[in-house]
Amino acid sequence: MTPQDIAALTAVAALVKQIGAWPMITLFVLNTAGPWIALWWFTRITEKRHAAVVSMYSDNVVLVEKHEHLAAEGERRESALADLIRLNTQSQTALLTWLQGRTRCVDLKGTCLPAAPPAQNVGGQQ
């Protein structure tokens, strides 16, 4: 060893003696194990984020299934409503035809008035 190397080692030994061994050991351990600890920490964070993404995906699948169920139920309701409207229109048309064809007795003396003339453009039909 050269005298310069011996002087440098003596200076480092004096520095360690002044500071103490524990801070130097701590710095050495952090320098060696610190990257591994950081890698473990970031991997754990990434795993949590991935679990959250998987959970969100599962929730979205459930949401889509419920939406499909509601859409099918809505189509059934629309079909039932269309049938109800058709039945109501037929009933109203039959009632109007019956009312137009009957003899009306509205005179207080008991004399019957002639039947009403047929209505034009009933139910939007010509």
Secondary structure, DSSP 8 states (H G I E B T S, - for coil): --HHHHHHHHHHHHHHHHH-HHHHHHHHHHHHHHHHHHHHHHHHHHHHHHHHHHHHHHHHHHHHHHHHHHHHHHHHHHHHHHHHHHHHHHHHHHHHHHHHHS-B---TTS--B------SSGGG--
